[in-house]
């Protein structure tokens, strides 16, 4: 089981703005940081996702965040695109994983593949 994940970003201000906005629909907030080089996101009191400024081109990463429901996946996708993310797979079922796998994928400003996923069946 994971305790936390961290990724490197090339433009910290741009990345912080992107994650502040994109993760909000999932109930994930910025909890720690120095507003210059690092920030930690999660549900209080524990940050589980960290970003940090790195020189050069950071390695590309895939991170999937759990969404409470399919509507939250849709909201994440819209918020992420509005925050400057790029489409990497619109919201929808991914039955190749399992029948109720509902996810959306965006590329953040550094090209990291960020996903929101709900494993629950559609609400009646």
C-alpha positions in Angstrom: 0.0 0.0 0.0 1.3 3.5 -0.8 1.9 6.1 1.8 2.5 9.0 -0.6 3.7 9.8 -4.1 5.8 12.7 -5.3 6.5 14.0 -8.8 8.9 16.6 -10.2 7.6 19.6 -12.0 9.5 22.1 -14.2 7.4 25.3 -13.4 6.3 25.1 -9.8 3.8 28.0 -9.9 2.1 26.7 -12.9 2.0 23.1 -11.5 0.7 24.3 -8.1 -2.1 26.3 -9.8 -3.0 23.3 -11.9 -3.2 20.8 -9.0 -5.0 23.3 -6.7 -7.8 23.5 -9.3 -7.8 20.0 -10.8 -7.9 18.1 -7.5 -10.5 20.3 -5.8 -13.5 18.3 -7.3 -12.0 15.1 -5.7 -11.9 16.7 -2.3 -8.1 16.9 -2.3 -6.6 20.1 -1.0 -3.1 21.6 -0.7 -2.2 21.0 2.9 1.6 21.9 3.0 4.1 23.7 1.0 6.4 26.7 0.7 4.7 28.3 -2.4 8.1 28.2 -4.1 9.5 24.7 -4.4 7.2 22.0 -2.9 3.5 21.3 -2.0 1.7 18.4 -0.5 -2.0 17.5 -1.3 -4.5 15.2 0.5 -7.3 15.1 3.0 -6.4 16.7 6.3 -4.2 16.0 8.1 -2.2 13.8 5.7 -0.8 14.8 2.3 -0.4 11.8 0.0 0.6 13.6 -3.2 3.6 15.9 -3.4 5.0 18.1 -6.2 8.4 19.6 -6.1 10.5 21.8 -8.5 13.2 19.9 -10.4 15.8 21.3 -12.8 15.6 19.9 -16.3 13.0 17.6 -17.7 11.3 15.5 -14.9 10.5 11.9 -15.7 6.9 11.3 -16.7 4.7 9.6 -14.1 1.2 8.2 -13.8 -0.8 8.9 -10.7 -4.5 7.8 -10.2 -6.7 9.5 -7.6 -9.8 7.8 -6.2 -13.0 9.6 -6.9 -16.1 9.2 -4.7 -18.4 8.9 -7.7 -18.5 9.2 -11.5 -19.7 12.8 -11.3 -16.5 13.7 -9.4 -14.4 12.1 -12.2 -16.3 14.3 -14.8 -15.7 17.4 -12.6 -12.0 16.5 -12.2 -11.6 16.2 -16.0 -13.3 19.6 -16.6 -11.4 21.3 -13.9 -8.1 19.9 -15.1 -8.6 21.0 -18.7 -9.7 24.5 -17.5 -6.5 24.6 -15.4 -4.3 24.0 -18.5 -4.2 20.2 -18.6 -4.4 18.3 -21.9 -6.8 15.5 -22.7 -5.4 12.0 -22.4 -8.7 10.1 -22.3 -12.1 11.6 -21.5 -14.4 10.3 -18.7 -15.8 6.9 -19.4 -15.9 3.2 -18.7 -12.7 1.3 -19.1 -14.1 -2.2 -19.0 -10.8 -3.8 -19.9 -9.9 -3.2 -16.2 -13.3 -4.2 -14.8 -17.0 -3.6 -15.6 -17.3 -0.5 -13.3 -14.0 1.2 -13.9 -14.9 4.8 -14.7 -11.9 7.0 -15.3 -10.6 10.1 -17.0 -7.0 11.0 -17.9 -5.2 14.3 -18.4 -1.7 15.4 -18.9 -0.5 18.0 -16.5 1.7 20.9 -17.6 4.8 18.7 -17.4 3.2 15.8 -19.3 2.5 13.6 -16.2 -0.5 11.3 -16.8 -3.0 12.2 -14.0 -6.2 10.1 -13.6 -9.3 10.2 -11.5 -11.1 6.9 -11.2 -14.3 5.6 -9.6 -14.7 1.8 -9.1 -18.3 1.9 -8.1 -21.3 1.2 -10.4 -23.3 4.1 -11.8 -25.8 5.6 -9.4 -29.4 4.5 -10.0 
